[in-house]
Amino acid sequence: MWWTLRQLRSKNQKTRERVVCKMSMSREPFAVQRLVGALKDQALVVRKAAAEALERIDPNWAKSVAAKRAVPQLVAALKDERRDVRKAAAEALGKIADARAVEPLVAALKDIDMAVQDAAEKALQQVNPNWYMCEAAKRGVPQLVGALKHRHLHVRRAAAEALRKIGDARAIQPLVAAALEDEDGDVRKVAAEALERLDPNWRKSGAAMRTEMFAALKPQVQRKLEVRSDAGPLGPLVTALRDGNLHVRWAAARALGETGDARAIEPLVGALKDEHYYVRKAAARALGEIGDSRAIEPLVAAFKDKDSGVRSATAKALAKIGDAQAVASLVAALNDGDMIVWAAGALVTIGDAAVEPLVSALEHGDLVMRREVPNILAEIGNARAVEPLVAALKDDDLVVRLEAAQALGKIGDARAVEPLVEALKDEDSDLRETAAEALEKIRAR
């Protein structure tokens, strides 16, 4: 048995495939458990062989004790860095239909990869058609709420849809923000549908009314700007930033941003430290609208804000400012786990102007940075990134090589064909598969 287990862990794909085929002739309980584990193998051919072997050994293998014992390792595989492994783990958990898988599968609904999201949703239906009513699903609500601020819209949309099904009141305020403020129309629609189920009167909530209140305040704001005081034309609004009423401070910050007046920078920088996150968020957004480089350093400091909405607004503000100093600050933020999501999204928004600093980070940055940069370059899509990404196919780190291959496929430049063909000979099966997928995308153009 130890010999079989050792072969299943071999780096050689053919060895793993061969031992799986041999195990298909066994009737031993340990064989089922080992084959269930092989359902999450990094190579598709091994996963298929394991599934066929299990059907031959026992068509009801998913109900066996051995299958139940494999659940913890399949749950752990939902967090694997390789999307194919995560997807395969979700599919296997769906077949086994063990209640322990509900909470981790709910978390997988916000996976960065849509195929994994779909597999997790299907698996949940197999485990329990009413999974969204389980306590395990409700324990996943905080993670889904956090995903409403993710930089990828399909993750935000999936999180809103999951929260709609679960129907937990803790999601109301975050969903209000998504329904009113998300930049994507589909996300706003799904969030609004979720709110209709949770609270038909959600549009009368404080968060919703604040947004509507700003629209109503605009005529008053215009009149205030015409007032001349000792503090100048911005005086009333600057004074309002210190008002005891939260809603007044929030509206003042929004109005100052609309003026585009650089004299508002100093008071708005002060508002980045307001006690309420909604005012801090409005101040960050206003600084982005004004677009003055003097706001960069305070905005970078605000990246550490405890509220994810403020961090998101800060990143978008830096993207709007968009000068070299802002780009450098955002690239540096890729080293910080708390900032990566927001910084990456901002760099994609900046686009071509961010390419050279990102290329430098890919060539000279630390491991965390090198793993993040290829996807950002792919999203930007500038051909300048092709040669550095080709060079990254030789990086010491497997994840960097995988991300580089995937990025080259997205960019679709013919110069990447020969290096990707060479990568088909790599000893790692994941890299070979990713290179093959990238070549298919390039040739399809």
C-alpha positions in Angstrom: 0.0 0.0 0.0 2.8 2.4 0.9 4.4 1.7 -2.6 1.1 2.6 -4.3 0.7 5.8 -2.3 4.3 6.8 -3.2 3.6 6.3 -6.9 0.4 8.4 -6.7 2.6 11.3 -5.4 5.1 10.9 -8.2 5.9 14.0 -10.2 5.7 11.9 -13.3 2.2 12.0 -14.8 2.5 8.7 -16.6 3.5 7.0 -13.3 0.4 8.3 -11.6 -1.8 7.3 -14.5 -0.3 3.8 -14.6 -0.9 3.2 -10.9 -4.5 4.5 -11.1 -5.2 2.0 -13.9 -3.7 -0.9 -11.8 -5.8 0.1 -8.8 -9.0 -0.2 -10.9 -8.5 -4.0 -10.6 -8.5 -3.9 -6.8 -11.5 -4.3 -4.4 -9.6 -3.2 -1.3 -11.3 -0.3 0.6 -8.0 1.6 0.6 -8.1 1.6 -3.2 -11.3 3.6 -3.3 -10.0 6.2 -0.8 -6.7 6.6 -2.9 -8.7 6.9 -6.1 -11.0 9.5 -4.6 -7.9 11.5 -3.7 -6.7 11.1 -7.3 -9.9 12.9 -8.5 -8.1 16.2 -7.6 -4.9 15.3 -9.5 -3.3 18.2 -11.3 -3.5 16.3 -14.6 -6.8 15.8 -16.4 -5.9 12.4 -17.8 -5.2 11.1 -14.2 -8.5 12.5 -12.9 -10.4 10.8 -15.8 -8.6 7.5 -15.2 -9.5 7.7 -11.4 -13.2 8.4 -12.1 -13.4 5.4 -14.5 -11.6 3.2 -12.1 -14.0 4.1 -9.3 -17.0 3.3 -11.5 -15.4 -0.1 -12.3 -14.6 -0.9 -8.7 -18.0 0.2 -7.3 -20.7 2.2 -9.1 -21.8 3.4 -5.6 -18.3 4.5 -4.5 -19.5 8.0 -3.6 -21.5 6.5 -0.7 -18.7 4.4 0.6 -16.9 5.0 3.9 -13.6 5.4 2.0 -15.1 8.3 0.0 -16.3 10.0 3.2 -12.8 9.7 4.6 -11.4 11.5 1.6 -13.6 14.6 2.1 -11.1 16.6 4.2 -8.4 16.4 1.6 -10.9 17.3 -1.2 -12.0 20.3 0.9 -8.3 21.4 1.3 -7.9 21.1 -2.5 -10.6 23.8 -2.9 -7.8 26.3 -1.9 -5.2 24.9 -4.3 -3.5 27.5 -6.4 -4.3 25.6 -9.6 -7.9 26.2 -10.9 -8.2 22.7 -12.4 -7.5 21.1 -9.1 -10.1 23.3 -7.3 -12.7 22.6 -10.0 -12.1 18.8 -9.8 -12.3 18.9 -6.0 -15.6 20.7 -6.1 -17.0 18.1 -8.6 -15.8 15.2 -6.4 -17.4 16.7 -3.3 -20.6 17.1 -5.2 -20.6 13.4 -6.0 -19.8 12.3 -2.4 -22.5 14.7 -1.1 -21.2 15.0 2.4 -22.7 17.8 4.6 -19.2 18.8 5.8 -18.5 20.2 2.3 -21.3 22.9 2.4 -19.3 25.7 4.1 -16.1 25.3 2.0 -18.2 25.0 -1.2 -20.1 28.2 -0.3 -16.7 29.9 0.0 -15.8 28.5 -3.4 -18.8 30.4 -4.9 -16.5 33.5 -4.9 -13.6 31.7 -6.6 -11.6 33.9 -9.0 -12.4 31.3 -11.8 -15.9 31.1 -13.1 -15.6 27.4 -13.9 -14.8 26.7 -10.2 -17.8 28.9 -9.2 -20.1 26.8 -11.5 -18.7 23.5 -10.2 -19.1 24.7 -6.5 -22.8 25.7 -7.2 -23.6 22.4 -8.9 -21.9 20.5 -6.0 -23.9 22.4 -3.4 -27.1 21.3 -5.2 -25.9 17.7 -5.1 -25.0 17.8 -1.5 -28.3 19.5 -0.5 -30.9 21.1 -2.8 -31.7 23.5 0.1 -28.1 24.2 1.0 -28.7 28.0 1.3 -30.9 27.3 4.4 -28.1 25.4 6.2 -26.3 26.9 9.2 -23.0 26.1 7.3 -24.1 28.4 4.5 -24.8 31.2 6.9 -21.3 30.8 8.3 -20.0 31.7 4.9 -21.8 35.0 4.7 -18.9 37.2 5.9 -16.6 35.9 3.2 -19.3 36.5 0.5 -19.9 40.0 1.8 -16.1 40.7 1.5 -16.3 39.4 -2.1 -18.7 42.2 -3.0 -15.7 44.5 -3.1 -13.5 42.1 -5.3 -11.8 43.7 -8.3 -13.3 41.1 -10.7 -17.0 41.8 -11.5 -17.8 38.1 -12.0 -16.7 37.4 -8.4 -18.8 40.3 -7.1 -21.8 39.1 -9.2 -21.4 35.5 -7.9 -21.2 36.7 -4.3 -24.3 38.8 -4.6 -26.2 35.9 -6.2 -25.1 33.6 -3.3 -26.2 36.1 -0.7 -29.5 36.4 -2.5 -30.0 32.7 -2.0 -28.8 32.5 1.6 -31.0 35.5 2.6 -29.0 36.6 5.7 -29.9 40.0 7.1 -26.2 40.7 7.7 -25.8 41.2 4.0 -28.3 44.1 3.7 -26.0 47.1 4.1 -23.2 45.7 1.9 -25.7 44.8 -0.7 -27.2 48.3 -0.6 -23.8 49.7 -1.4 -23.4 47.2 -4.3 -26.9 47.9 -5.6 -26.3 51.7 -5.7 -22.6 52.1 -6.3 -21.0 49.1 -8.1 -19.6 50.1 -11.5 -21.1 47.1 -13.2 -24.8 47.0 -14.1 -25.2 43.3 -13.7 -23.7 43.4 -10.2 -26.1 46.3 -9.3 -29.1 44.3 -10.7 -28.2 41.1 -8.8 -27.6 43.0 -5.6 -30.9 44.8 -5.9 -32.7 41.5 -6.5 -31.1 40.1 -3.4 -32.3 43.1 -1.4 -35.8 42.8 -2.7 -35.9 39.3 -1.1 -34.2 40.4 2.1 -36.0 43.7 2.6 -38.6 45.0 0.2 -38.1 48.5 1.8 -34.4 48.5 1.4 -34.5 51.7 -0.7 -35.6 53.6 2.4 -32.5 52.5 4.3 -29.9 54.9 5.5 -27.3 53.9 2.9 -29.8 54.2 0.0 -31.1 57.5 1.3 -27.6 59.0 1.5 -27.1 58.5 -2.2 -30.5 59.9 -3.1 -29.9 62.8 -0.6 -26.7 63.8 -2.5 -28.7 64.2 -5.7 -31.2 66.4 -3.9 -28.4 68.5 -2.3 -26.8 69.4 -5.6 -28.9 72.5 -6.3 -28.0 73.7 -2.7 -24.4 72.9 -3.3 -24.3 75.1 -6.4 -25.8 78.0 -4.4 -23.2 77.6 -1.7 -20.4 77.8 -4.2 -21.7 81.2 -5.2 -21.3 82.4 -1.6 -18.2 84.5 -1.0 -16.9 84.2 2.6 -13.6 84.9 4.3 -12.5 81.4 3.5 -13.2 81.9 -0.2 -15.9 80.2 -2.4 -15.2 76.8 -0.9 -15.7 78.0 2.6 -19.2 76.7 3.3 -18.3 73.2 2.1 -15.0 73.1 3.9 -16.8 74.1 7.1 -19.4 71.4 6.4 -16.7 68.8 6.4 -16.4 69.4 10.1 -20.1 69.3 10.8 -21.4 67.1 13.5 -23.9 65.4 11.2 -22.4 62.4 9.2 -24.7 63.0 6.2 -23.6 66.7 5.9 -19.9 65.7 6.0 -20.5 63.0 3.4 -22.4 65.4 1.1 -19.7 68.1 1.5 -16.9 65.7 0.5 -18.8 64.7 -2.6 -19.6 68.3 -3.5 -15.9 69.3 -3.1 -14.9 66.6 -5.5 -17.3 67.9 -8.1 -15.8 71.4 -8.0 -12.5 70.0 -9.2 -10.8 72.8 -7.2 -7.3 72.0 -6.0 -7.9 74.2 -3.0 -10.1 71.4 -1.6 -7.2 68.9 -1.4 -6.1 69.8 2.1 -9.5 69.6 3.8 -10.3 66.4 1.9 -7.0 64.9 3.0 -8.1 65.6 6.5 -11.4 63.9 5.9 -9.6 60.7 5.0 -9.3 60.3 8.8 -13.0 60.9 9.5 -14.4 58.6 12.2 -17.0 57.2 9.7 -16.0 55.1 6.8 -18.6 56.6 4.5 -17.1 60.1 4.8 -13.5 58.6 4.3 -14.7 56.9 1.2 -16.3 60.0 -0.2 -13.1 62.0 0.5 -11.0 59.5 -1.3 -13.3 59.6 -4.3 -13.3 63.4 -4.3 -9.5 63.5 -4.3 -9.5 61.2 -7.4 -12.0 63.5 -9.2 -9.8 66.6 -8.5 -6.7 64.6 -9.8 -3.9 66.5 -8.1 -0.7 64.6 -7.4 -0.4 66.2 -3.9 -3.1 63.7 -2.9 -1.0 60.6 -3.7 0.9 60.2 -0.5 -2.2 60.6 1.7 -4.2 58.2 -0.5 -1.4 55.6 -0.3 -1.6 55.9 3.5 -5.3 55.4 3.3 -4.7 52.1 1.6 -4.3 50.7 5.1 -7.9 51.7 6.1 -9.7 49.0 8.0 -12.7 49.3 5.6 -12.5 47.6 2.2 -14.8 50.2 0.6 -12.3 52.9 1.6 -9.4 50.9 0.2 -11.3 50.4 -3.0 -12.1 54.1 -3.4 -8.5 54.9 -2.7 -7.2 52.6 -5.4 -9.7 54.1 -7.9 -8.6 57.6 -6.9 -5.0 56.8 -7.5 -6.0 55.3 -10.9 -7.7 58.6 -11.9 -4.7 60.6 -10.9 -2.6 58.2 -12.9 0.8 59.9 -13.0 4.1 58.2 -12.5 4.1 58.6 -8.7 0.7 57.0 -8.4 1.7 54.1 -10.6 4.8 53.5 -8.6 2.8 53.5 -5.4 0.3 51.0 -6.8 2.9 48.7 -8.0 4.6 48.8 -4.6 1.3 47.9 -3.1 1.3 44.6 -4.9 3.6 43.4 -2.1 0.9 43.9 0.5 -1.7 41.1 0.8 -4.3 43.6 2.0 -3.8 45.9 -0.9 -3.3 43.5 -3.9 -6.9 43.4 -5.1 -7.4 47.1 -5.1 -3.9 48.0 -6.5 -4.2 45.5 -9.3 -7.6 46.8 -10.4 -6.3 50.4 -10.3 -3.3 49.5 -12.5 -5.5 47.8 -15.1 -7.6 51.0 -15.1 -4.5 53.1 -15.7 -3.6 50.9 -18.6 -0.6 51.5 -20.9 1.1 54.0 -18.6 1.5 51.2 -16.0 3.1 48.7 -18.3 6.8 49.7 -17.9 6.7 49.8 -14.1 4.9 46.4 -14.1 7.5 44.9 -16.5 10.2 46.1 -14.1 8.4 44.5 -11.2 8.1 41.2 -13.2 11.8 41.2 -13.9 13.1 42.4 -10.5 10.2 42.2 -8.0 9.9 39.7 -5.2 7.9 36.5 -5.5 4.5 37.9 -4.4 4.8 40.7 -6.9 6.0 38.4 -9.8 3.0 36.2 -9.3 0.5 39.1 -9.5 2.0 41.1 -12.4 1.4 38.7 -15.4 -2.4 38.7 -14.9 -2.4 42.5 -14.7 -0.3 42.8 -17.9 -2.7 40.4 -19.6 -5.7 42.5 -18.6 -4.0 45.7 -19.9 -3.2 43.8 -23.1 -0.2 45.9 -24.3 2.1 44.0 -26.6 5.1 45.5 -24.8 4.5 42.9 -22.2 5.1 39.9 -24.5 8.9 39.6 -24.3 9.1 40.0 -20.5 6.3 37.4 -20.1 8.1 35.0 -22.4 11.2 35.4 -20.2 9.0 34.7 -17.1 8.3 31.3 -18.6 11.7 30.4 -17.2 11.1 31.8 -13.8 12.2 29.6 -10.8 8.7 29.7 -9.4 6.0 27.4 -11.0 3.2 29.8 -10.3 4.9 32.6 -12.0 5.5 30.4 -15.1 1.9 29.3 -15.1 0.6 32.9 -14.8 3.0 34.0 -17.6 1.8 31.3 -19.9 -1.8 32.2 -19.2 -1.2 35.9 -19.8 0.5 35.2 -23.1 -2.6 33.3 -24.2 -4.8 36.3 -23.3 -2.7 38.8 -25.1 -2.6 36.6 -28.1 0.6 37.8 -29.7 2.2 35.5 -32.3 5.7 36.1 -30.8 4.7 33.9 -27.9 4.0 30.8 -30.0 7.5 29.4 -30.2 8.3 29.9 -26.5 4.9 28.3 -25.6 5.6 25.3 -27.9 8.9 24.9 -26.0 6.9 25.0 -22.7 5.0 22.0 -23.9 8.1 20.0 -23.1 8.3 21.2 -19.5 8.4 18.5 -16.8 5.4 20.0 -15.0 2.1 18.8 -16.4 0.2 21.9 -15.3 2.6 24.2 -17.3 2.2 21.9 -20.3 -1.6 22.1 -20.1 -1.6 25.9 -19.6 0.8 26.4 -22.5 -1.4 24.2 -24.7 -4.5 26.3 -23.8 -2.5 29.5 -24.5 -1.5 28.3 -27.9 -5.1 27.4 -28.7 -6.2 31.0 -27.8 -3.5 32.5 -30.0 -4.2 30.3 -33.0 -7.9 31.0 -32.6 -7.4 34.7 -33.2 
